[in-house]
Amino acid sequence: MIDPRRTDVAAIAEAQPEGIWLRLKPGTNIPLLNGMLHVIFKEGLQDDAFISARTENIDALRKHIADCTPDKTAEITGVPAEDIVKAARKYAQANNALILYGLGVAEHKGGTAGVMALANLVLATGHVGRPHNGIDPLRGQNNVQGACDMGTLPYTYPGYQATDDEKVLESFARAWGVDSLPTTEGLLEPQMYTKAIEGTFKGLYCVGYDPAQTQANIAHVHKALRALDFLVLQDMFMIETAKFAHVILPAASFYEKDGTFTSGERRVRRVNKALEAPGASKADWEIVCLLSQAMGYPMFYNHPEQIMGEISQLVPAYAGISYRYLDEIGQVWPVSASERHGTPLLHTKTFPRGKGHFVPVSYMLPEEDADKDFPLVLITGRRLEHYNNASMTTRCEGFDILSPEEHVEVHPVDCEALGIMDGDMVKVVSRRAVVKVRARVTRRSRPGTVFMSFHYQKTLTNFLTSPGMDTKTMTPEYKVCAVRLEK
């Protein structure tokens, strides 16, 4: 387990005889992974046969990590050199090794590079293309995979099909009964906010999402939302973003509609309606159809099964997906038209690009780090008891009893230096904002770091967070933010 915090999983790893917990400094994922690779190559633990047959650019990677010794890595990351060596040996020598990573990797300025560093580990050891091996990103919500598959990324059509592929454009235009379709890429979410403030992005249609609470650096986001000419919110509750909306469309919950979810393992499963939606609320697909009709484009479906039929015609990976099979164990894309269960295991013989390409990646400093004026690093994340913006879970009496309000986790060493007691009200101060919250003295946090979640509408933690973002995807840097605590 690699994590600055002593999470429940870190505690399990630490307690097991064969387990290990690497408690690194926030934002030093890349140096740690490069250090592990250095050990693997120095000790000859790499899979040379796999590297020769299925990868390229190994010489550039070897050269890049030649100086990433355990001692240098320990100096940067705070992880003891002997633990780095131990972890590298265990991973490389395991018969089966699966990497699971979460937002603690992605939500950094070097998030994309961190994922590439993980991929380098997998390729160097050959832990891919076999059962119980590989690399698996743990999604933040249950249908993130399905949303991406359906073209919500601003630079693809459904099925990750390119916006400049003439055959793709022709097939979609024909199915949708239009003469032509846009070929230009859209905007990433942070770009929308910047353009809104500049006055060139006028309207936002926000479905099941609460950027006014959960986006980073939300003072900037609030400014952008206020600048919009028109904001439509489609949601179940009056969330924080509702305060900025011009129109609110009441949406049904997943209990109240039919459809599908696609999990992080690419498994498409049925969602079966159990209850009638209350009041005027409707399923998302029904609302979209009604909006389309009101705007002059006829869009009619009787049931989500018809929508899935259209998807299977237009998205090659979904070609064989059918409601007839989804009630069993689901189907794992890619599913060809002649298949039933699909492809649970990827990359058995080749990769989508052919050979796996080693990409040397370097340590990327966060947007800001602890200094004299802001001597602590704030990490933000989630708590077990609540889900995302907590618009649902704070309405559950049991969860509200277990976790009724936000608090800031502080290590005893830092509390003693600041004269803070457990339960004290404190001000968490960053370069952007001040948030008042109770202190929780705990050894879960690393000395020099504090932790807060973003679940509570009454405590908008993300006023504090950094404007930094991943250099490629623009994912906000939620995991490193310089702060100080005041009583």
Phi and psi in degrees as a GROMACS rama.xvg file:
@    title "Ramachandran Plot"
@    xaxis  label "Phi"
@    yaxis  label "Psi"
@TYPE xy
-114.054  114.51  ILE-2
-167.488  138.37  ASP-3
-67.446  -26.3126  PRO-4
-98.5504  150.629  ARG-5
-86.03  75.5202  ARG-6
-70.0634  173.346  THR-7
-60.7576  -37.2634  ASP-8
-69.3256  -38.8443  VAL-9
-61.6358  -39.449  ALA-10
-64.2294  -39.0149  ALA-11
-63.5715  -46.2548  ILE-12
-61.0489  -42.3959  ALA-13
-65.3192  -33.9391  GLU-14
-80.7083  -22.6654  ALA-15
-80.7647  141.564  GLN-16
-56.8  -36.3003  PRO-17
-97.9581  3.68443  GLU-18
-89.4187  164.107  GLY-19
-153.153  138.413  ILE-20
-118.863  119.759  TRP-21
-100.002  107.08  LEU-22
-93.7986  83.3676  ARG-23
-84.342  162.179  LEU-24
-70.105  141.774  LYS-25
-55.5994  133.915  PRO-26
88.7118  4.7026  GLY-27
-108.571  29.7531  THR-28
-58.4853  -46.4389  ASN-29
-64.384  -47.7623  ILE-30
-58.0308  -38.8578  PRO-31
-63.9493  -45.8178  LEU-32
-67.7706  -39.1194  LEU-33
-63.7536  -36.7581  ASN-34
-64.717  -39.5781  GLY-35
-64.24  -41.0104  MET-36
-62.1753  -39.9761  LEU-37
-56.5376  -46.0522  HIS-38
-62.7208  -44.4703  VAL-39
-58.8965  -45.045  ILE-40
-74.9687  -37.788  PHE-41
-62.6788  -37.7173  LYS-42
-94.2657  5.40633  GLU-43
67.6753  33.3791  GLY-44
-92.8359  -1.06987  LEU-45
-72.0279  161.766  GLN-46
-95.3036  91.4632  ASP-47
-63.5004  -35.9371  ASP-48
-65.6006  -43.0307  ALA-49
-65.7026  -44.9195  PHE-50
-59.3337  -44.1066  ILE-51
-66.6769  -41.097  SER-52
-82.8906  -30.6608  ALA-53
-129.355  8.25763  ARG-54
-135.54  169.625  THR-55
-145.23  162.038  GLU-56
74.2316  26.3335  ASN-57
-66.9274  -34.4609  ILE-58
-64.3197  -39.7494  ASP-59
-63.7397  -38.5658  ALA-60
-67.8339  -45.519  LEU-61
-55.8007  -45.7174  ARG-62
-62.8962  -40.5679  LYS-63
-65.1119  -38.5272  HIS-64
-96.4768  6.66515  ILE-65
-58.3528  -34.0921  ALA-66
-96.603  4.05654  ASP-67
-84.6438  60.3046  CYS-68
-69.9072  159.59  THR-69
-56.1993  -37.7981  PRO-70
-67.4658  -44.351  ASP-71
-65.5549  -39.8949  LYS-72
-63.427  -41.3523  THR-73
-62.1104  -39.1198  ALA-74
-63.0467  -38.0118  GLU-75
-78.8675  -43.4358  ILE-76
-92.9906  -22.0465  THR-77
82.4195  1.32657  GLY-78
-89.5259  129.51  VAL-79
-55.589  140.139  PRO-80
-57.5373  -38.3831  ALA-81
-66.0838  -30.7377  GLU-82
-72.4074  -34.9828  ASP-83
-62.6977  -44.9024  ILE-84
-63.365  -44.6148  VAL-85
-61.0124  -45.692  LYS-86
-64.4583  -41.8653  ALA-87
-62.3288  -43.836  ALA-88
-64.0498  -45.8416  ARG-89
-62.1923  -44.1524  LYS-90
-65.8879  -48.0769  TYR-91
-66.5883  -35.5928  ALA-92
-91.2123  -3.92662  GLN-93
-67.8102  143.477  ALA-94
-65.9606  -41.0153  ASN-95
-130.093  134.529  ASN-96
-144.637  118.554  ALA-97
-115.434  126.336  LEU-98
-94.4283  122.511  ILE-99
-109.911  128.208  LEU-100
-132.1  149.644  TYR-101
-118.407  -158.341  GLY-102
-70.8835  -13.6021  LEU-103
-65.1325  -17.2864  GLY-104
-92.5163  -44.1041  VAL-105
-78.0341  -31.8382  ALA-106
-90.1058  59.1375  GLU-107
-138.12  162.982  HIS-108
-59.0871  -34.8178  LYS-109
-103.679  35.8966  GLY-110
-61.9766  -47.893  GLY-111
-61.6676  -42.357  THR-112
-63.5567  -34.8164  ALA-113
-63.9653  -39.5446  GLY-114
-65.8097  -39.2285  VAL-115
-63.5067  -36.4704  MET-116
-64.3092  -37.803  ALA-117
-64.2508  -42.5861  LEU-118
-61.8601  -36.2483  ALA-119
-60.581  -40.8449  ASN-120
-60.5231  -44.6673  LEU-121
-63.3691  -46.3025  VAL-122
-67.0334  -36.8824  LEU-123
-67.1376  -28.6864  ALA-124
-104.835  -6.93495  THR-125
72.0107  18.0579  GLY-126
-84.1091  66.9675  HIS-127
-161.161  152.887  VAL-128
78.8467  8.81254  GLY-129
-129.301  154.231  ARG-130
-56.3243  142.98  PRO-131
68.9149  20.8186  HIS-132
-132.111  169.961  ASN-133
118.201  -156.378  GLY-134
-141.549  130.746  ILE-135
-133.215  113.527  ASP-136
-77.4937  125.273  PRO-137
-82.7635  115.971  LEU-138
-71.6531  148.988  ARG-139
-75.5348  -28.2306  GLY-140
-130.844  164.93  GLN-141
-70.1826  -24.8382  ASN-142
-122.267  25.4413  ASN-143
-58.018  -42.7049  VAL-144
-59.9028  -46.287  GLN-145
-63.3734  -39.4604  GLY-146
-63.0579  -43.3176  ALA-147
-65.2069  -40.8189  CYS-148
-57.9187  -32.4321  ASP-149
-90.5364  12.5621  MET-150
91.7841  20.4814  GLY-151
-75.8405  -10.4024  THR-152
-69.3428  142.117  LEU-153
-78.1523  1.09089  PRO-154
-124.094  15.7925  TYR-155
-143.518  157.84  THR-156
-88.216  170.801  TYR-157
-50.0095  142.066  PRO-158
79.1865  19.8393  GLY-159
60.5312  33.2831  TYR-160
-90.425  135.904  GLN-161
-66.4385  145.764  ALA-162
-74.1491  -12.1023  THR-163
-111.152  13.6518  ASP-164
-87.8263  113.135  ASP-165
-61.6971  -39.2202  GLU-166
-65.657  -40.0694  LYS-167
-63.0238  -47.2253  VAL-168
-61.3098  -41.0255  LEU-169
-62.9946  -42.2364  GLU-170
-66.4616  -40.5905  SER-171
-70.2924  -41.9985  PHE-172
-62.2866  -40.7082  ALA-173
-65.3928  -44.8792  ARG-174
-66.1125  -32.8325  ALA-175
-96.9982  -0.564087  TRP-176
66.7722  41.5018  GLY-177
-127.452  160.824  VAL-178
-77.9951  -36.4688  ASP-179
-152.937  164.542  SER-180
-133.009  156.938  LEU-181
-61.7012  141.242  PRO-182
-110.501  -8.57664  THR-183
-86.703  150.956  THR-184
-74.5211  151.2  GLU-185
-86.0061  -164.522  GLY-186
-102.338  144.233  LEU-187
-73.6936  157.646  LEU-188
-54.7104  -49.0017  GLU-189
-59.8714  -32.1622  PRO-190
-65.7224  -34.3751  GLN-191
-60.1299  -43.394  MET-192
-67.0677  -41.8924  TYR-193
-61.7446  -45.2621  THR-194
-66.9958  -33.2414  LYS-195
-64.1986  -43.6392  ALA-196
-65.418  -35.2395  ILE-197
-73.9751  -15.02  GLU-198
92.1688  10.2266  GLY-199
-106.997  -3.89496  THR-200
-119.219  115.366  PHE-201
-102.211  -32.9306  LYS-202
-137.83  147.13  GLY-203
-135.41  131.746  LEU-204
-111.646  109.312  TYR-205
-111.584  115.811  CYS-206
-113.443  115.619  VAL-207
58.5159  41.3732  GLY-208
-151.271  145.372  TYR-209
-127.595  69.4007  ASP-210
-63.1882  -25.8376  PRO-211
-68.5114  -12.8463  ALA-212
-114.684  -40.7858  GLN-213
-99.3556  -16.7176  THR-214
-69.5959  158.217  GLN-215
-79.0503  160.651  ALA-216
47.6232  55.5277  ASN-217
-72.8104  -12.9604  ILE-218
-60.6535  -40.0907  ALA-219
-64.9393  -41.6169  HIS-220
-65.9223  -44.0296  VAL-221
-60.1214  -40.4615  HIS-222
-60.82  -41.2429  LYS-223
-67.3548  -42.3012  ALA-224
-64.4253  -37.4709  LEU-225
-67.6727  -26.9582  ARG-226
-80.7265  -16.0423  ALA-227
-65.9923  145.128  LEU-228
-72.5923  -32.1517  ASP-229
-153.659  124.441  PHE-230
-127.306  120.769  LEU-231
-106.416  130.251  VAL-232
-116.351  129.641  LEU-233
-117.085  108.608  GLN-234
-158.986  172.152  ASP-235
-88.15  -23.6148  MET-236
-134.414  165.544  PHE-237
-82.7848  78.3211  MET-238
-79.1631  -179.693  ILE-239
-59.2106  -39.7478  GLU-240
-65.1334  -23.1785  THR-241
-60.6781  -26.515  ALA-242
-64.4767  -19.9761  LYS-243
-104.999  -7.95086  PHE-244
-79.5998  145.348  ALA-245
-88.9074  -32.3002  HIS-246
-136.821  137.507  VAL-247
-120.679  123.423  ILE-248
-104.908  118.846  LEU-249
-75.4143  122.557  PRO-250
-102.813  153.981  ALA-251
-84.0707  152.866  ALA-252
-81.6838  173.146  SER-253
-68.8506  -20.6691  PHE-254
-68.9253  -18.7176  TYR-255
-110.953  19.5358  GLU-256
-155.286  159.126  LYS-257
-95.6967  159.274  ASP-258
157.583  -152.657  GLY-259
-140.034  155.258  THR-260
-119.024  145.522  PHE-261
-115.636  119.49  THR-262
-80.8618  175.478  SER-263
-64.4956  -19.218  GLY-264
-90.4332  11.2856  GLU-265
73.9346  18.0558  ARG-266
-88.4206  121.816  ARG-267
-92.6473  124.438  VAL-268
-128.5  153.384  ARG-269
-72.5371  145.976  ARG-270
-114.419  121.285  VAL-271
-108.888  129.095  ASN-272
-62.455  129.618  LYS-273
-113.088  -25.9262  ALA-274
-136.82  156.428  LEU-275
-77.7227  139.945  GLU-276
-67.4454  139.792  ALA-277
-77.6915  151.624  PRO-278
56.4789  -133.931  GLY-279
-93.1155  4.70932  ALA-280
-69.5154  148.698  SER-281
-137.829  163.826  LYS-282
-63.2212  149.427  ALA-283
-55.7411  -43.0837  ASP-284
-64.5843  -33.4842  TRP-285
-67.3526  -41.7691  GLU-286
-62.9194  -43.4942  ILE-287
-61.1287  -42.6149  VAL-288
-62.4132  -44.1638  CYS-289
-63.7491  -40.6013  LEU-290
-62.5001  -44.5109  LEU-291
-59.6742  -45.1046  SER-292
-62.6577  -41.3962  GLN-293
-64.7451  -25.9681  ALA-294
-91.8155  3.58681  MET-295
99.1742  4.22008  GLY-296
-112.822  119.369  TYR-297
-72.6748  114.082  PRO-298
-129.321  111.358  MET-299
-132.029  130.585  PHE-300
-137.393  147.704  TYR-301
-91.1445  -22.8664  ASN-302
-163.411  151.883  HIS-303
-58.2825  -20.715  PRO-304
-60.9185  -34.6855  GLU-305
-67.2226  -36.9435  GLN-306
-64.9774  -42.379  ILE-307
-63.5741  -34.1544  MET-308
-61.5752  -39.7313  GLY-309
-67.3335  -41.5662  GLU-310
-59.4251  -44.537  ILE-311
-64.1888  -24.3841  SER-312
-80.6295  -28.6591  GLN-313
-105.75  -20.3047  LEU-314
-113.402  107.907  VAL-315
-54.0275  -39.5957  PRO-316
-66.3454  -22.6459  ALA-317
-101.546  11.878  TYR-318
-57.0488  -37.5296  ALA-319
-99.6413  9.261  GLY-320
-79.9075  129.217  ILE-321
-142.752  142.789  SER-322
-59.0549  -21.3292  TYR-323
-61.3528  -30.2367  ARG-324
-106.296  -12.6885  TYR-325
-72.6393  -19.4734  LEU-326
-76.9153  -13.4507  ASP-327
-83.7847  -105.913  GLU-328
-105.461  9.6388  ILE-329
81.0881  -175.808  GLY-330
-132.496  139.683  GLN-331
-106.622  114.665  VAL-332
-74.3495  153.374  TRP-333
-74.434  139.38  PRO-334
-124.512  114.548  VAL-335
-75.6582  166.216  SER-336
-61.1405  -25.0478  ALA-337
-94.6334  -3.85817  SER-338
-94.7754  170.304  GLU-339
-119.246  -50.4102  ARG-340
-96.4083  -20.1965  HIS-341
93.3496  -145.612  GLY-342
-130.48  82.4332  THR-343
-62.8917  -28.0775  PRO-344
-118.357  122.048  LEU-345
-99.5903  164.53  LEU-346
62.2694  33.4076  HIS-347
-70.3527  -32.7063  THR-348
-126.05  -24.7802  LYS-349
-154.802  173.472  THR-350
-112.408  162.791  PHE-351
-54.319  -31.0796  PRO-352
-94.3375  2.27733  ARG-353
103.679  -103.101  GLY-354
-89.0133  146.018  LYS-355
-68.9433  134.014  GLY-356
-107.998  115.64  HIS-357
-67.7341  131.138  PHE-358
-120.724  107.06  VAL-359
-61.9701  128.357  PRO-360
-126.819  145.502  VAL-361
-112.105  157.611  SER-362
-57.8768  127.149  TYR-363
-114.876  115.53  MET-364
-63.7676  143.501  LEU-365
-65.5194  166.462  PRO-366
-57.3936  -38.3568  GLU-367
-148.435  155.326  GLU-368
-138.572  171.726  ASP-369
-58.9053  142.891  ALA-370
-147.734  -167.748  ASP-371
-61.495  -42.3094  LYS-372
-81.9758  -29.8027  ASP-373
-130.35  81.8587  PHE-374
-81.8576  -2.46391  PRO-375
-116.421  155.757  LEU-376
-108.395  124.772  VAL-377
-91.7191  128.054  LEU-378
-108.638  132.305  ILE-379
-110.976  154.11  THR-380
-174.726  -151.629  GLY-381
-119.088  160.983  ARG-382
-114.836  154.358  ARG-383
-57.3062  -37.0216  LEU-384
-76.8098  -18.972  GLU-385
-127.461  160.369  HIS-386
-122.938  116.702  TYR-387
51.9802  -119.121  ASN-388
-81.5701  2.18967  ASN-389
63.436  20.0998  ALA-390
-63.5008  -25.2339  SER-391
-95.5991  -48.3152  MET-392
-71.6381  -28.3505  THR-393
-72.3638  -10.9373  THR-394
-88.6034  -0.152665  ARG-395
-98.4121  120.233  CYS-396
-58.6081  -40.2674  GLU-397
-63.0005  -46.2379  GLY-398
-64.8917  -36.8362  PHE-399
-66.4672  -32.4522  ASP-400
-70.1269  -42.4784  ILE-401
-68.2708  -37.3084  LEU-402
-145.459  79.0546  SER-403
-80.282  -20.5671  PRO-404
-153.283  164.697  GLU-405
-74.2216  151.208  GLU-406
-146.655  163.318  HIS-407
-108.569  125.039  VAL-408
-82.3646  127.031  GLU-409
-133.092  137.676  VAL-410
-70.675  145.697  HIS-411
-54.2801  -35.8544  PRO-412
-61.0966  -44.1462  VAL-413
-70.3637  -36.7085  ASP-414
-63.0127  -42.1735  CYS-415
-63.6009  -42.5093  GLU-416
-65.1609  -30.5335  ALA-417
-97.7455  -4.65333  LEU-418
69.1  34.8318  GLY-419
-104.549  134.612  ILE-420
-106.632  157.12  MET-421
-58.4584  128.213  ASP-422
93.9814  -9.77135  GLY-423
-63.9129  143.019  ASP-424
-78.1331  131.833  MET-425
-132.347  161.547  VAL-426
-103.463  125.629  LYS-427
-96.9324  118.473  VAL-428
-117.488  124.646  VAL-429
-116.444  -175.565  SER-430
-68.7034  -9.95245  ARG-431
-113.961  -27.2049  ARG-432
-162.357  172.278  ALA-433
-126.844  129.96  VAL-434
-125.41  129.917  VAL-435
-94.076  133.871  LYS-436
-161.18  161.613  VAL-437
-82.5521  146.377  ARG-438
-87.531  140.433  ALA-439
-121.193  112.832  ARG-440
-78.2891  122.113  VAL-441
-157.335  148.971  THR-442
-88.9854  4.06646  ARG-443
-64.0487  -37.9592  ARG-444
-80.7003  147.203  SER-445
-75.7966  143.201  ARG-446
-53.0419  132.921  PRO-447
90.8326  -5.04725  GLY-448
-126.605  153.764  THR-449
-129.847  161.513  VAL-450
-133.532  138.432  PHE-451
-140.453  151.696  MET-452
-96.0061  173.401  SER-453
-116.61  24.3793  PHE-454
-76.4123  -24.1422  HIS-455
-102.269  125.813  TYR-456
-66.5647  -26.9167  GLN-457
-78.9777  -18.0106  LYS-458
-128.094  91.4038  THR-459
-84.1443  84.0808  LEU-460
-54.3326  -35.5101  THR-461
-74.2214  1.22252  ASN-462
-63.7565  -26.4382  PHE-463
-81.1539  -31.3982  LEU-464
-68.0213  162.302  THR-465
-72.301  152.549  SER-466
-78.6902  -3.18052  PRO-467
-63.9285  152.382  GLY-468
-153.605  160.107  MET-469
-56.978  137.969  ASP-470
-70.5272  -17.6618  THR-471
-107.424  -49.3752  LYS-472
-93.8451  -13.5022  THR-473
65.3132  21.0195  MET-474
-64.5002  130.015  THR-475
-62.8502  151.137  PRO-476
-88.5289  76.1039  GLU-477
-71.6957  -19.8115  TYR-478
-94.5036  -5.96503  LYS-479
-140.277  117.615  VAL-480
-150.47  127.002  CYS-481
-78.0154  128.703  ALA-482
-141.532  170.548  VAL-483
-133.898  159.152  ARG-484
-111.594  138.863  LEU-485
-130.213  141.718  GLU-486
